Amino acid sequence: MDVTFVLATHNPGKIREMGEILGELGIKVVSPKDLGITVDVEETGTTFAENAMLKAKAICASSGLPAIADDSGLCVDALNGGPGVYSARYGGEGLDDVGRYRLLLENMRGQTTRAAHFACAIACAFPNGDELTAEGTVEGTIAFAPMGEGGFGYDPVFFYPPLAKTFGQLTAQEKSAISHRGKALKEFAARLETYLKK
């Protein structure tokens, strides 16, 4: 079976990660850029799942191919679940990853409750109107200072108690074995395999 899916992202890390997992199902993953598609999808959803589906449907409509999108972020108990769906835009346009996690640490100053979780939703839209979704979460706490050079986003300040390390201190293999995206991808791959057998 040779099926091509478009992955609604410009992140080379995500494309590689998705490509490896879906490659085992005989699926080829391409990016919108590979197809010359430039669609900027406004993430107006109030949940990760809604935003992922908005992106998947837009890319599916533009490409005529099945499209997969994900949306993920950090939810901190002491910040009422924030930054949540705004994780990538936390603090406004001018901030990079380091700026965002520094702002988070600043906003967490004096907080004794440091519980947090990463959440990831994956959505797939097919040209025939069918949809598939999967979600994954990982529980942890917010560290008091960044640790580790690995990963991206909030990884250096997300502490994972079972391994006594931040996500920034984990190898790529260690992270994908336990991460929210890793869990969502495994569930998604299983659902997709069932769907494709129909």
C-alpha positions as CSV (number, residue, x, y, z in Angstrom):
1,M,0.0,0.0,0.0
2,D,1.4,3.3,-1.0
3,V,-0.5,6.2,0.5
4,T,0.7,9.8,0.8
5,F,-0.4,12.0,3.7
6,V,0.4,15.7,4.1
7,L,1.6,16.7,7.5
8,A,0.3,20.2,8.3
9,T,3.6,21.6,9.8
10,H,6.7,23.4,8.8
11,N,8.7,21.8,11.7
12,P,11.3,19.5,10.3
13,G,11.5,17.6,13.6
14,K,7.8,16.8,13.6
15,I,8.0,15.7,9.9
16,R,10.8,13.4,10.6
17,E,9.2,12.0,13.8
18,M,5.8,11.5,12.0
19,G,7.5,10.0,8.9
20,E,9.3,7.3,11.0
21,I,6.1,6.2,12.8
22,L,3.8,6.3,9.7
23,G,6.5,4.8,7.5
24,E,5.9,1.5,9.3
25,L,2.4,1.5,8.0
26,G,3.6,2.1,4.4
27,I,2.7,5.7,4.5
28,K,4.7,8.5,2.9
29,V,4.7,11.8,4.6
30,V,5.1,15.1,2.8
31,S,5.0,18.7,4.0
32,P,2.7,21.4,2.5
33,K,6.0,23.0,1.3
34,D,6.8,19.9,-0.7
35,L,3.5,20.4,-2.5
36,G,3.9,24.2,-2.9
37,I,1.0,24.8,-0.5
38,T,1.1,27.9,1.6
39,V,-2.0,28.0,3.8
40,D,-1.9,30.0,7.0
41,V,-4.5,28.5,9.3
42,E,-5.8,30.7,12.1
43,E,-5.9,28.6,15.3
44,T,-9.3,29.8,16.6
45,G,-10.2,26.6,18.5
46,T,-10.5,26.6,22.3
47,T,-8.9,23.1,22.6
48,F,-5.9,21.3,21.1
49,A,-8.2,18.9,19.3
50,E,-10.2,21.7,17.6
51,N,-7.0,23.5,16.4
52,A,-5.5,20.3,15.1
53,M,-8.7,19.5,13.1
54,L,-8.8,23.1,11.7
55,K,-5.3,22.7,10.3
56,A,-5.9,19.2,9.0
57,K,-9.1,20.2,7.2
58,A,-7.5,23.3,5.6
59,I,-4.5,21.3,4.3
60,C,-6.7,18.4,3.1
61,A,-8.9,20.9,1.2
62,S,-5.8,22.6,-0.4
63,S,-4.0,19.4,-1.3
64,G,-6.8,16.9,-2.1
65,L,-4.8,14.4,0.1
66,P,-5.4,13.1,3.6
67,A,-3.8,15.6,6.0
68,I,-2.5,15.1,9.5
69,A,-2.0,18.0,12.0
70,D,-1.2,18.2,15.7
71,D,-1.6,20.9,18.3
72,S,0.1,20.7,21.6
73,G,1.0,22.8,24.6
74,L,1.8,23.1,28.3
75,C,-1.0,23.3,30.9
76,V,0.0,24.6,34.3
77,D,-2.4,24.0,37.3
78,A,-1.3,27.2,39.1
79,L,-2.0,29.2,35.9
80,N,-5.5,27.8,35.5
81,G,-4.4,25.5,32.8
82,G,-2.4,28.2,31.0
83,P,-0.7,28.8,28.7
84,G,-2.6,25.9,27.1
85,V,-3.6,26.5,23.5
86,Y,-1.6,29.7,23.6
87,S,1.7,28.0,24.5
88,A,3.4,28.9,21.2
89,R,2.1,32.5,21.4
90,Y,2.6,33.0,25.2
91,G,3.8,36.5,26.0
92,G,3.1,37.7,22.5
93,E,4.9,37.6,19.1
94,G,8.3,39.0,20.2
95,L,9.3,36.0,22.4
96,D,11.3,33.0,21.4
97,D,11.3,29.6,23.3
98,V,13.7,30.9,25.9
99,G,11.7,34.1,26.4
100,R,8.5,32.1,26.8
101,Y,9.8,29.7,29.4
102,R,11.5,32.6,31.3
103,L,8.1,34.4,31.3
104,L,6.5,31.2,32.6
105,L,9.1,30.9,35.4
106,E,8.5,34.6,36.3
107,N,4.7,34.0,36.5
108,M,5.3,30.9,38.6
109,R,7.4,32.8,41.2
110,G,6.2,32.0,44.7
111,Q,3.9,29.2,43.5
112,T,4.2,26.1,45.7
113,T,1.8,24.1,43.4
114,R,4.0,23.3,40.4
115,A,2.0,20.5,38.8
116,A,1.7,20.7,35.0
117,H,1.1,18.5,32.0
118,F,1.9,18.5,28.3
119,A,-1.1,17.7,26.0
120,C,-1.1,16.8,22.3
121,A,-4.0,16.2,20.0
122,I,-3.5,14.7,16.5
123,A,-6.2,15.1,13.9
124,C,-6.5,13.6,10.4
125,A,-8.9,14.7,7.7
126,F,-9.6,12.6,4.6
127,P,-10.8,14.0,1.2
128,N,-14.0,11.8,1.7
129,G,-14.9,13.7,4.9
130,D,-13.7,11.0,7.3
131,E,-11.9,12.1,10.4
132,L,-9.6,10.4,12.9
133,T,-8.3,11.9,16.2
134,A,-6.0,10.8,19.0
135,E,-4.7,12.5,22.2
136,G,-1.9,12.0,24.6
137,T,-0.7,13.7,27.9
138,V,2.2,13.5,30.2
139,E,2.2,14.7,33.8
140,G,5.1,16.5,35.4
141,T,6.0,19.7,37.3
142,I,7.5,23.1,36.5
143,A,11.2,23.2,37.5
144,F,12.5,26.2,39.4
145,A,15.2,26.9,36.7
146,P,15.8,25.6,33.2
147,M,17.9,22.4,32.9
148,G,19.2,20.7,29.8
149,E,19.9,21.7,26.2
150,G,17.7,19.2,24.5
151,G,14.2,19.4,23.1
152,F,12.4,22.6,22.3
153,G,9.7,24.9,23.6
154,Y,9.1,24.4,27.4
155,D,11.2,21.2,27.6
156,P,14.0,22.7,29.8
157,V,11.5,23.7,32.5
158,F,9.2,20.6,32.4
159,F,10.4,18.2,35.1
160,Y,9.4,14.6,34.8
161,P,9.6,13.0,38.3
162,P,9.8,9.3,37.2
163,L,13.1,10.0,35.5
164,A,14.1,12.9,37.8
165,K,15.0,15.0,34.7
166,T,13.5,17.8,32.7
167,F,12.5,17.0,29.1
168,G,15.4,19.2,28.1
169,Q,17.8,16.6,29.8
170,L,16.3,13.6,28.0
171,T,17.6,12.0,24.8
172,A,15.2,12.1,21.8
173,Q,14.6,8.4,22.4
174,E,13.8,8.8,26.1
175,K,11.5,11.7,25.3
176,S,9.5,10.0,22.5
177,A,8.9,6.9,24.7
178,I,7.0,8.9,27.3
179,S,6.0,12.2,25.7
180,H,2.5,13.5,25.0
181,R,3.3,13.5,21.3
182,G,4.8,10.0,21.4
183,K,1.6,8.7,23.2
184,A,-0.8,10.5,20.8
185,L,1.2,9.3,17.8
186,K,1.1,5.7,18.9
187,E,-2.6,5.8,19.5
188,F,-3.1,7.6,16.1
189,A,-1.0,5.0,14.3
190,A,-3.1,2.2,15.7
191,R,-6.4,3.9,14.8
192,L,-5.1,4.7,11.3
193,E,-4.0,1.1,10.7
194,T,-7.5,-0.1,11.6
195,Y,-9.0,2.6,9.4
196,L,-6.9,1.7,6.4
197,K,-7.8,-2.0,6.7
198,K,-11.5,-1.2,6.2
